[in-house]
Amino acid sequence: MPETRAASPRTLFEKIWNRHVIRRYEDGACLIYIDRHFVFEVTSPQAFEALREAGRTVRRPEATFAVADHNIPTTGGRTDMSGEEDGRAQLKLLRENTSAAGISYFDMRDPRQGIVHVIGPEQGLTQPGLTIACGDSHTPTHGAFGAYAVGVGTSEVEHILATQTLLQRPPRTMRISADGTLPLGVTAKDLILAIIGKIGMAGATGCAAEFAGSTVRGLSMEGRMTVASMAIEAGARAGLIAPDDTTAAYLKGRPFSPAGADWDRAREYWGTLFSDRDAAFDIEVSVSAEEVEPMVTWGTSPDDVVPVTGRVPDPAGILDAERAAGMRRALDYMQLMPGTLMSDIRLDKVFIGSCTNGRIEDLRSVAQLVQGKRVADHITALVVPGSTQVKAQAEQEGIADILKAAGFEWREAGCSMCIGLNADRLNPGERCASTSNRNFEGRQGAGGLTHLVSPPMAAAAAITGHFVDVRRMAG
């Protein structure tokens, strides 16, 4: 008998990718099938218009889901006609385009509405082994479930609408292993900020980055989504975490999750989605969880980060001239002096929300810390749930009452101050502790100064008016 050749060990990414390849081209590019497509009001209008001009229709309307999130207002009583002019126009187009194409649209009146990367998992639309695309850079959030999830441009949104496929070159593979137990007061947000600080904003460029190790396996699904959502901030094309019992427990019973015999078949398939023992990665990185502290960014990139116990770094001590020059530009923009204690940085606003940290677990941690306390007099603090369902759950659990009693503004679901495309933005020179994912120049409003932190760190900053080691505020 001929000898049976064993299959080569494969990474989690390779298993998903190979299952979805339709055609491989001589130049290395591949045409892959997209299982789920999410669209929203900002990047979809041009794609739908181009589709019409080409005389094409949406290939699989049932595989695309639309949501209003980026530039909608978060104040009460909102409608398609509230908010700013650009936003109203985009919402009008989204309603018209989805209605004409027969695409499900979770609008502001829908109890399922929320940030696209919150409602996908929440509704069970996000599942292990799927390929997922959206015209937003933080689409890797869905990779926390063991999916290959990528952000795409407007022309690619059009291509997916027309063909349900995407043309891409296979990325390199990277494994980031975190082992050990995170110290008390240290969160998944601190872990991913520490990882980005270690490898840099270009450390995972062009990679499908798998997060592995005992620390990652010990995270809740909310924590895993926090980590995966910020893979893009290290340059990764996608972030993945192998599905397990935690994943299945989260998905079971969700509206779009498999049920009955389909659930059993899905669980059997999900059990195959892991990187084989001897699978080779192009890049390997290791992190010790015990060494991670509560983190705060000081500059204009997520890798400009130090522990809250540290100081603003001095470019004078950096040998790399290009890096030193970049640090000086960041410090000038952030209006900070080298050597300043992070705990001495006074704040104006606090934002708790976003697709990175707007879930119920995040809000619970904030409520636990601020109960019985008050927001500092000079601080404006916003809490914006990641979805309408998160908002309802927080209100049912009494979280909203605790936050409002402490002086926080309690808002409707949306992207809000994560991105300056709506009324929730920083004024020039205002300094904000933010649980969002980006601190680029002008990200939260022209001239706004953003520091990225975890939800407990943001809550502590709201109470004290400056950065403080949240570990000292336990209880």
Kinemage of the C-alpha trace (Angstrom):
@kinemage 1
@onewidth
@group {chain A} dominant
@subgroup {mainchain}
@vectorlist {calphas} color= white
{ca met a 1} P 0.000 0.000 0.000
{ca pro a 2} L 1.234 3.516 -0.699
{ca glu a 3} L 2.330 5.444 2.358
{ca thr a 4} L -0.224 7.992 3.613
{ca arg a 5} L 1.276 11.460 3.817
{ca ala a 6} L 0.332 13.369 6.958
{ca ala a 7} L -1.044 16.870 6.521
{ca ser a 8} L 1.408 19.637 7.350
{ca pro a 9} L 0.765 21.405 10.658
{ca arg a 10} L -1.305 24.547 10.105
{ca thr a 11} L -2.008 27.716 12.055
{ca leu a 12} L -5.523 28.754 13.001
{ca phe a 13} L -5.394 31.447 10.324
{ca glu a 14} L -4.286 28.974 7.634
{ca lys a 15} L -7.155 26.624 8.433
{ca ile a 16} L -9.723 29.398 7.996
{ca trp a 17} L -8.030 30.932 4.952
{ca asn a 18} L -7.633 27.671 3.051
{ca arg a 19} L -11.274 26.798 3.625
{ca his a 20} L -12.364 30.089 2.005
{ca val a 21} L -10.002 30.343 -0.984
{ca ile a 22} L -11.913 30.285 -4.277
{ca arg a 23} L -8.977 30.897 -6.592
{ca arg a 24} L -5.228 31.395 -6.271
{ca tyr a 25} L -3.449 33.655 -8.761
{ca glu a 26} L 0.093 33.419 -10.073
{ca asp a 27} L 1.128 36.622 -8.294
{ca gly a 28} L 0.164 35.101 -4.931
{ca ala a 29} L -3.160 36.891 -4.510
{ca cys a 30} L -6.231 34.864 -3.580
{ca leu a 31} L -9.918 35.356 -4.114
{ca ile a 32} L -11.602 34.430 -0.835
{ca tyr a 33} L -15.256 34.037 0.071
{ca ile a 34} L -16.664 36.397 2.718
{ca asp a 35} L -19.232 34.880 5.079
{ca arg a 36} L -20.329 38.044 6.892
{ca his a 37} L -20.232 41.642 5.713
{ca phe a 38} L -21.007 44.624 7.939
{ca val a 39} L -21.648 48.134 6.623
{ca phe a 40} L -22.344 51.451 8.336
{ca glu a 41} L -23.164 55.012 7.401
{ca val a 42} L -19.678 56.445 6.806
{ca thr a 43} L -17.940 54.133 4.317
{ca ser a 44} L -20.904 52.537 2.517
{ca pro a 45} L -22.532 55.382 0.483
{ca gln a 46} L -19.763 55.543 -2.121
{ca ala a 47} L -19.759 51.742 -2.465
{ca phe a 48} L -23.501 51.563 -3.114
{ca glu a 49} L -23.273 54.452 -5.586
{ca ala a 50} L -20.463 52.759 -7.508
{ca leu a 51} L -22.519 49.572 -7.573
{ca arg a 52} L -25.452 51.382 -9.152
{ca glu a 53} L -23.263 53.176 -11.688
{ca ala a 54} L -21.859 49.812 -12.791
{ca gly a 55} L -25.332 48.342 -13.116
{ca arg a 56} L -24.683 45.692 -10.464
{ca thr a 57} L -26.787 44.451 -7.566
{ca val a 58} L -25.930 43.107 -4.125
{ca arg a 59} L -24.955 39.459 -4.566
{ca arg a 60} L -26.127 38.122 -1.183
{ca pro a 61} L -28.181 40.690 0.764
{ca glu a 62} L -28.761 38.170 3.556
{ca ala a 63} L -25.008 38.044 4.252
{ca thr a 64} L -24.665 41.811 4.788
{ca phe a 65} L -25.833 43.656 7.906
{ca ala a 66} L -25.980 47.424 8.345
{ca val a 67} L -25.849 49.582 11.456
{ca ala a 68} L -25.816 53.268 12.367
{ca asp a 69} L -22.994 53.994 14.800
{ca his a 70} L -20.114 56.300 13.811
{ca asn a 71} L -21.626 59.750 13.483
{ca ile a 72} L -24.993 59.400 15.172
{ca pro a 73} L -25.788 61.537 18.242
{ca thr a 74} L -25.775 59.787 21.626
{ca thr a 75} L -28.274 62.101 23.314
{ca gly a 76} L -31.849 61.049 23.989
{ca gly a 77} L -34.687 61.381 21.496
{ca arg a 78} L -32.422 61.003 18.488
{ca thr a 79} L -33.727 60.328 14.985
{ca asp a 80} L -32.305 60.254 11.454
{ca met a 81} L -32.863 64.012 11.376
{ca ser a 82} L -30.957 64.800 14.570
{ca gly a 83} L -27.209 65.206 14.694
{ca glu a 84} L -24.936 67.064 12.301
{ca glu a 85} L -25.588 67.726 8.621
{ca asp a 86} L -23.096 65.225 7.186
{ca gly a 87} L -24.351 62.545 9.510
{ca arg a 88} L -27.993 63.129 8.565
{ca ala a 89} L -27.134 62.812 4.884
{ca gln a 90} L -25.224 59.586 5.423
{ca leu a 91} L -27.997 58.070 7.527
{ca lys a 92} L -30.522 58.917 4.819
{ca leu a 93} L -28.383 57.169 2.220
{ca leu a 94} L -27.833 54.132 4.435
{ca arg a 95} L -31.576 53.708 4.913
{ca glu a 96} L -32.277 54.115 1.198
{ca asn a 97} L -29.440 51.822 0.091
{ca thr a 98} L -30.208 49.004 2.509
{ca ser a 99} L -33.938 49.190 1.802
{ca ala a 100} L -33.389 48.995 -1.958
{ca ala a 101} L -30.965 46.069 -1.597
{ca gly a 102} L -32.965 44.124 0.987
{ca ile a 103} L -30.198 44.361 3.600
{ca ser a 104} L -31.007 44.145 7.322
{ca tyr a 105} L -30.481 47.549 8.944
{ca phe a 106} L -30.210 48.017 12.717
{ca asp a 107} L -31.153 51.693 12.876
{ca met a 108} L -31.434 53.962 15.917
{ca arg a 109} L -34.965 52.751 16.640
{ca asp a 110} L -33.913 49.105 16.623
{ca pro a 111} L -33.336 47.536 20.074
{ca arg a 112} L -30.342 45.703 18.537
{ca gln a 113} L -28.602 48.946 17.458
{ca gly a 114} L -25.068 49.661 18.571
{ca ile a 115} L -21.468 49.809 17.451
{ca val a 116} L -20.959 47.387 14.573
{ca his a 117} L -18.192 45.457 16.377
{ca val a 118} L -20.336 45.116 19.500
{ca ile a 119} L -23.601 43.989 17.941
{ca gly a 120} L -22.006 41.412 15.618
{ca pro a 121} L -20.889 39.205 18.502
{ca glu a 122} L -23.895 40.176 20.618
{ca gln a 123} L -26.329 38.925 17.979
{ca gly a 124} L -24.336 35.767 17.237
{ca leu a 125} L -23.499 36.965 13.729
{ca thr a 126} L -19.828 36.609 14.614
{ca gln a 127} L -18.837 32.940 14.817
{ca pro a 128} L -15.655 30.844 14.778
{ca gly a 129} L -14.238 29.935 11.391
{ca leu a 130} L -15.993 32.668 9.452
{ca thr a 131} L -14.455 35.290 7.206
{ca ile a 132} L -15.788 38.717 8.166
{ca ala a 133} L -15.268 42.079 6.488
{ca cys a 134} L -16.314 45.641 7.264
{ca gly a 135} L -15.251 49.061 6.017
{ca asp a 136} L -13.776 49.892 9.422
{ca ser a 137} L -10.261 49.344 10.705
{ca his a 138} L -11.315 47.743 13.998
{ca thr a 139} L -13.021 44.792 12.336
{ca pro a 140} L -10.328 42.479 13.841
{ca thr a 141} L -12.460 42.650 17.012
{ca his a 142} L -14.460 39.714 15.625
{ca gly a 143} L -11.271 37.650 15.488
{ca ala a 144} L -11.651 37.114 19.229
{ca phe a 145} L -14.064 34.343 18.246
{ca gly a 146} L -11.603 32.552 15.970
{ca ala a 147} L -12.734 34.302 12.794
{ca tyr a 148} L -10.621 35.917 10.094
{ca ala a 149} L -11.975 39.462 10.311
{ca val a 150} L -10.524 42.362 8.321
{ca gly a 151} L -11.159 46.027 7.729
{ca val a 152} L -11.530 46.968 4.068
{ca gly a 153} L -11.639 50.107 1.922
{ca thr a 154} L -14.605 51.550 0.050
{ca ser a 155} L -13.734 49.855 -3.252
{ca glu a 156} L -13.499 46.529 -1.433
{ca val a 157} L -16.880 47.150 0.212
{ca glu a 158} L -18.290 47.531 -3.313
{ca his a 159} L -16.542 44.341 -4.445
{ca ile a 160} L -17.960 42.344 -1.542
{ca leu a 161} L -21.463 43.709 -2.104
{ca ala a 162} L -21.268 42.701 -5.776
{ca thr a 163} L -19.531 39.336 -5.478
{ca gln a 164} L -19.412 38.242 -1.804
{ca thr a 165} L -15.667 37.820 -2.324
{ca leu a 166} L -12.472 39.691 -1.530
{ca leu a 167} L -9.134 39.714 -3.328
{ca gln a 168} L -6.189 39.602 -0.908
{ca arg a 169} L -2.684 38.294 -0.578
{ca pro a 170} L -2.325 35.901 2.329
{ca pro a 171} L -0.753 37.726 5.283
{ca arg a 172} L 2.244 36.565 7.240
{ca thr a 173} L 1.510 34.778 10.501
{ca met a 174} L 2.414 35.951 13.969
{ca arg a 175} L 1.799 34.451 17.394
{ca ile a 176} L 1.755 36.648 20.484
{ca ser a 177} L 1.809 34.438 23.567
{ca ala a 178} L 0.904 35.889 26.957
{ca asp a 179} L 1.269 33.613 29.948
{ca gly a 180} L 0.635 34.009 33.646
{ca thr a 181} L -2.006 35.812 35.689
{ca leu a 182} L -2.707 39.505 35.272
{ca pro a 183} L -2.211 41.324 38.603
{ca leu a 184} L -5.187 42.768 40.464
{ca gly a 185} L -6.370 45.962 38.776
{ca val a 186} L -4.735 45.086 35.450
{ca thr a 187} L -7.084 44.417 32.530
{ca ala a 188} L -7.127 43.119 28.971
{ca lys a 189} L -6.762 46.741 27.812
{ca asp a 190} L -3.532 47.070 29.793
{ca leu a 191} L -2.310 43.789 28.323
{ca ile a 192} L -2.819 44.862 24.708
{ca leu a 193} L -1.340 48.321 25.357
{ca ala a 194} L 1.718 46.644 26.894
{ca ile a 195} L 2.011 44.332 23.871
{ca ile a 196} L 1.793 47.252 21.443
{ca gly a 197} L 4.319 49.167 23.525
{ca lys a 198} L 6.678 46.203 23.273
{ca ile a 199} L 6.432 45.436 19.546
{ca gly a 200} L 5.577 48.937 18.282
{ca met a 201} L 2.828 50.255 16.025
{ca ala a 202} L 4.431 48.468 13.058
{ca gly a 203} L 5.424 45.314 14.902
{ca ala a 204} L 2.691 43.181 13.371
{ca thr a 205} L 2.432 44.918 10.006
{ca gly a 206} L 0.804 42.727 7.378
{ca cys a 207} L 0.290 39.835 9.773
{ca ala a 208} L -2.592 37.712 10.923
{ca ala a 209} L -1.723 37.878 14.617
{ca glu a 210} L -2.907 35.063 16.841
{ca phe a 211} L -3.101 35.838 20.573
{ca ala a 212} L -2.378 32.728 22.610
{ca gly a 213} L -1.144 31.546 25.986
{ca ser a 214} L -2.698 30.978 29.403
{ca thr a 215} L -3.406 34.680 29.974
{ca val a 216} L -5.463 34.969 26.797
{ca arg a 217} L -7.292 31.697 27.481
{ca gly a 218} L -8.203 33.062 30.919
{ca leu a 219} L -9.836 36.211 29.530
{ca ser a 220} L -13.592 36.594 29.200
{ca met a 221} L -15.004 37.093 25.704
{ca glu a 222} L -15.248 40.813 26.451
{ca gly a 223} L -11.552 40.877 27.328
{ca arg a 224} L -10.641 38.876 24.241
{ca met a 225} L -12.547 41.338 22.054
{ca thr a 226} L -10.621 44.210 23.648
{ca val a 227} L -7.336 42.541 22.738
{ca ala a 228} L -8.371 41.587 19.198
{ca ser a 229} L -9.832 45.022 18.435
{ca met a 230} L -6.453 46.685 18.947
{ca ala a 231} L -4.440 44.249 16.812
{ca ile a 232} L -4.700 46.851 14.068
{ca glu a 233} L -2.875 49.356 16.304
{ca ala a 234} L 0.237 47.200 15.961
{ca gly a 235} L -0.196 47.045 12.194
{ca ala a 236} L -1.835 43.613 12.045
{ca arg a 237} L -4.313 42.869 9.285
{ca ala a 238} L -6.270 40.636 11.646
{ca gly a 239} L -6.178 39.402 15.225
{ca leu a 240} L -7.327 35.878 16.113
{ca ile a 241} L -7.950 33.882 19.273
{ca ala a 242} L -8.729 30.163 19.113
{ca pro a 243} L -12.318 29.376 20.110
{ca asp a 244} L -12.959 27.268 23.198
{ca asp a 245} L -15.650 26.591 25.807
{ca thr a 246} L -15.675 30.291 26.764
{ca thr a 247} L -16.470 31.164 23.148
{ca ala a 248} L -19.245 28.598 22.905
{ca ala a 249} L -20.805 29.669 26.205
{ca tyr a 250} L -20.954 33.259 24.960
{ca leu a 251} L -22.544 32.329 21.620
{ca lys a 252} L -25.054 29.729 22.777
{ca gly a 253} L -28.596 30.995 22.425
{ca arg a 254} L -27.723 34.197 20.559
{ca pro a 255} L -30.290 35.194 17.893
{ca phe a 256} L -28.134 34.256 14.882
{ca ser a 257} L -26.177 31.422 16.518
{ca pro a 258} L -26.739 27.851 15.319
{ca ala a 259} L -29.325 25.843 17.267
{ca gly a 260} L -30.246 22.190 17.697
{ca ala a 261} L -28.379 19.816 15.398
{ca asp a 262} L -26.726 22.795 13.674
{ca trp a 263} L -25.231 23.803 17.022
{ca asp a 264} L -23.763 20.332 17.515
{ca arg a 265} L -22.218 20.378 14.040
{ca ala a 266} L -20.868 23.874 14.582
{ca arg a 267} L -19.285 22.918 17.913
{ca glu a 268} L -17.628 19.935 16.250
{ca tyr a 269} L -16.129 22.199 13.575
{ca trp a 270} L -15.109 24.861 16.081
{ca gly a 271} L -13.176 22.191 17.949
{ca thr a 272} L -10.808 21.919 14.967
{ca leu a 273} L -9.981 25.639 14.981
{ca phe a 274} L -6.643 25.888 16.724
{ca ser a 275} L -3.035 26.136 15.629
{ca asp a 276} L -1.493 22.682 15.365
{ca arg a 277} L 1.263 21.900 17.826
{ca asp a 278} L 4.099 22.165 15.300
{ca ala a 279} L 2.582 24.920 13.149
{ca ala a 280} L 5.196 27.450 12.068
{ca phe a 281} L 4.670 31.211 12.531
{ca asp a 282} L 6.671 33.866 10.730
{ca ile a 283} L 7.021 35.860 13.982
{ca glu a 284} L 6.794 34.783 17.631
{ca val a 285} L 6.454 37.188 20.592
{ca ser a 286} L 6.144 36.344 24.286
{ca val a 287} L 4.775 38.464 27.137
{ca ser a 288} L 4.702 37.786 30.876
{ca ala a 289} L 1.339 38.835 32.328
{ca glu a 290} L 2.770 39.321 35.817
{ca glu a 291} L 4.915 42.197 34.514
{ca val a 292} L 1.984 44.173 33.073
{ca glu a 293} L 0.858 47.256 35.003
{ca pro a 294} L -2.020 49.708 34.467
{ca met a 295} L -0.963 51.544 31.310
{ca val a 296} L -1.412 55.101 29.989
{ca thr a 297} L -0.451 56.493 26.581
{ca trp a 298} L 1.468 59.760 26.543
{ca gly a 299} L 1.846 60.475 22.804
{ca thr a 300} L -0.040 60.250 19.533
{ca ser a 301} L 0.287 56.527 18.833
{ca pro a 302} L -0.855 53.550 20.923
{ca asp a 303} L 2.771 52.430 21.266
{ca asp a 304} L 3.573 55.694 23.081
{ca val a 305} L 2.694 54.050 26.370
{ca val a 306} L 4.088 53.698 29.901
{ca pro a 307} L 2.809 52.357 33.231
{ca val a 308} L 0.795 54.853 35.255
{ca thr a 309} L 3.609 54.758 37.809
{ca gly a 310} L 6.060 56.024 35.179
{ca arg a 311} L 6.995 59.340 33.614
{ca val a 312} L 6.688 60.958 30.220
{ca pro a 313} L 9.827 59.751 28.361
{ca asp a 314} L 12.612 62.058 27.237
{ca pro a 315} L 13.555 61.991 23.531
{ca ala a 316} L 17.053 63.116 24.502
{ca gly a 317} L 17.780 59.585 25.670
{ca ile a 318} L 16.750 57.955 22.376
{ca leu a 319} L 19.592 57.027 20.013
{ca asp a 320} L 17.336 56.525 16.984
{ca ala a 321} L 17.144 60.035 15.513
{ca glu a 322} L 13.902 59.368 13.617
{ca arg a 323} L 12.215 57.944 16.703
{ca ala a 324} L 13.446 60.851 18.847
{ca ala a 325} L 12.078 63.379 16.362
{ca gly a 326} L 8.717 61.594 16.361
{ca met a 327} L 8.624 61.686 20.144
{ca arg a 328} L 9.316 65.417 20.176
{ca arg a 329} L 6.473 66.037 17.723
{ca ala a 330} L 4.135 63.934 19.842
{ca leu a 331} L 5.125 65.754 23.036
{ca asp a 332} L 4.643 69.130 21.383
{ca tyr a 333} L 1.178 68.146 20.232
{ca met a 334} L 0.269 66.618 23.606
{ca gln a 335} L 1.637 69.677 25.450
{ca leu a 336} L 3.733 67.526 27.780
{ca met a 337} L 7.209 67.931 29.221
{ca pro a 338} L 9.656 64.995 29.414
{ca gly a 339} L 9.988 63.620 32.920
{ca thr a 340} L 6.463 64.552 33.982
{ca leu a 341} L 4.904 61.981 36.286
{ca met a 342} L 1.901 60.411 34.595
{ca ser a 343} L 0.008 60.920 37.847
{ca asp a 344} L 0.604 64.681 37.583
{ca ile a 345} L -1.250 65.001 34.275
{ca arg a 346} L -4.492 66.918 34.864
{ca leu a 347} L -7.521 65.994 32.759
{ca asp a 348} L -10.572 67.796 31.396
{ca lys a 349} L -12.744 64.943 30.123
{ca val a 350} L -13.181 61.209 30.525
{ca phe a 351} L -14.727 58.965 27.856
{ca ile a 352} L -15.813 55.406 28.630
{ca gly a 353} L -17.115 53.488 25.622
{ca ser a 354} L -16.124 52.367 22.071
{ca cys a 355} L -15.927 48.961 20.382
{ca thr a 356} L -12.853 48.295 22.514
{ca asn a 357} L -14.353 48.995 25.944
{ca gly a 358} L -18.095 49.653 25.737
{ca arg a 359} L -19.411 46.243 26.825
{ca ile a 360} L -21.254 45.261 29.990
{ca glu a 361} L -18.130 43.885 31.686
{ca asp a 362} L -16.406 47.239 31.163
{ca leu a 363} L -19.339 49.171 32.640
{ca arg a 364} L -19.531 46.840 35.633
{ca ser a 365} L -15.876 47.485 36.446
{ca val a 366} L -16.455 51.243 36.280
{ca ala a 367} L -19.549 51.120 38.496
{ca gln a 368} L -17.741 49.004 41.069
{ca leu a 369} L -14.968 51.574 41.363
{ca val a 370} L -17.073 54.774 41.434
{ca gln a 371} L -19.933 53.630 43.661
{ca gly a 372} L -20.316 56.140 46.491
{ca lys a 373} L -17.822 58.562 44.902
{ca arg a 374} L -18.173 61.698 42.792
{ca val a 375} L -16.615 62.860 39.535
{ca ala a 376} L -14.126 65.705 40.120
{ca asp a 377} L -15.694 69.163 39.750
{ca his a 378} L -13.629 70.149 36.712
{ca ile a 379} L -14.191 66.868 34.840
{ca thr a 380} L -16.841 66.106 32.204
{ca ala a 381} L -17.289 62.324 32.107
{ca leu a 382} L -19.295 60.418 29.489
{ca val a 383} L -20.301 56.771 29.574
{ca val a 384} L -21.545 55.526 26.189
{ca pro a 385} L -22.694 51.888 26.027
{ca gly a 386} L -21.513 49.887 23.042
{ca ser a 387} L -25.035 48.807 22.146
{ca thr a 388} L -28.657 49.434 23.038
{ca gln a 389} L -28.746 45.985 24.628
{ca val a 390} L -25.705 46.793 26.782
{ca lys a 391} L -27.454 50.015 27.816
{ca ala a 392} L -30.634 48.150 28.767
{ca gln a 393} L -28.691 45.542 30.711
{ca ala a 394} L -26.702 48.197 32.587
{ca glu a 395} L -29.909 49.955 33.514
{ca gln a 396} L -31.486 46.685 34.659
{ca glu a 397} L -28.467 45.857 36.839
{ca gly a 398} L -28.451 49.309 38.450
{ca ile a 399} L -25.127 50.253 36.856
{ca ala a 400} L -26.592 53.322 35.156
{ca asp a 401} L -27.966 54.612 38.467
{ca ile a 402} L -24.561 54.262 40.131
{ca leu a 403} L -22.851 56.104 37.282
{ca lys a 404} L -25.376 58.929 37.182
{ca ala a 405} L -25.232 59.333 40.972
{ca ala a 406} L -21.454 59.678 40.678
{ca gly a 407} L -21.830 62.471 38.112
{ca phe a 408} L -21.289 60.621 34.836
{ca glu a 409} L -23.350 61.476 31.753
{ca trp a 410} L -25.284 58.376 30.655
{ca arg a 411} L -25.738 58.273 26.888
{ca glu a 412} L -27.353 56.282 24.084
{ca ala a 413} L -25.294 53.665 22.212
{ca gly a 414} L -22.830 54.706 19.506
{ca cys a 415} L -19.189 55.333 18.656
{ca ser a 416} L -19.402 58.765 20.301
{ca met a 417} L -16.123 60.381 21.335
{ca cys a 418} L -13.976 57.537 20.024
{ca ile a 419} L -13.932 59.410 16.720
{ca gly a 420} L -14.707 63.054 16.068
{ca leu a 421} L -17.490 62.442 13.537
{ca asn a 422} L -20.341 63.437 15.845
{ca ala a 423} L -21.159 66.036 18.492
{ca asp a 424} L -19.235 64.178 21.213
{ca arg a 425} L -15.768 65.565 20.648
{ca leu a 426} L -12.914 67.333 22.387
{ca asn a 427} L -12.311 71.043 21.980
{ca pro a 428} L -8.782 72.159 21.043
{ca gly a 429} L -6.454 71.713 24.004
{ca glu a 430} L -8.832 69.561 26.046
{ca arg a 431} L -7.202 66.514 27.608
{ca cys a 432} L -9.112 63.240 27.825
{ca ala a 433} L -8.673 59.856 29.474
{ca ser a 434} L -10.301 57.548 26.926
{ca thr a 435} L -11.101 53.840 26.851
{ca ser a 436} L -11.107 53.938 23.044
{ca asn a 437} L -8.449 52.546 20.732
{ca arg a 438} L -6.680 55.464 19.023
{ca asn a 439} L -4.867 58.551 20.232
{ca phe a 440} L -3.846 60.016 16.866
{ca glu a 441} L -3.775 63.779 16.417
{ca gly a 442} L -7.332 65.068 16.180
{ca arg a 443} L -8.867 61.612 16.611
{ca gln a 444} L -11.360 62.819 19.226
{ca gly a 445} L -11.649 66.325 17.803
{ca ala a 446} L -9.277 68.876 16.253
{ca gly a 447} L -6.577 69.733 18.761
{ca gly a 448} L -7.876 67.242 21.322
{ca leu a 449} L -5.348 65.463 23.549
{ca thr a 450} L -6.115 61.773 24.028
{ca his a 451} L -4.682 59.315 26.566
{ca leu a 452} L -5.720 55.663 26.177
{ca val a 453} L -6.489 53.724 29.364
{ca ser a 454} L -8.601 50.852 30.687
{ca pro a 455} L -12.150 51.408 31.995
{ca pro a 456} L -11.101 51.210 35.689
{ca met a 457} L -8.241 53.634 35.008
{ca ala a 458} L -10.631 56.025 33.274
{ca ala a 459} L -13.057 55.770 36.179
{ca ala a 460} L -10.305 56.505 38.685
{ca ala a 461} L -9.179 59.487 36.612
{ca ala a 462} L -12.746 60.833 36.534
{ca ile a 463} L -12.936 60.734 40.323
{ca thr a 464} L -9.509 62.239 41.024
{ca gly a 465} L -9.225 64.590 38.032
{ca his a 466} L -5.832 63.152 37.064
{ca phe a 467} L -4.217 59.804 36.366
{ca val a 468} L -3.879 57.581 39.398
{ca asp a 469} L -2.815 53.981 39.929
{ca val a 470} L -6.167 52.215 40.060
{ca arg a 471} L -4.637 49.528 42.266
{ca arg a 472} L -4.596 52.072 45.116
{ca met a 473} L -8.334 52.633 44.831
{ca ala a 474} L -9.473 49.063 45.315
{ca gly a 475} L -12.564 49.042 47.498
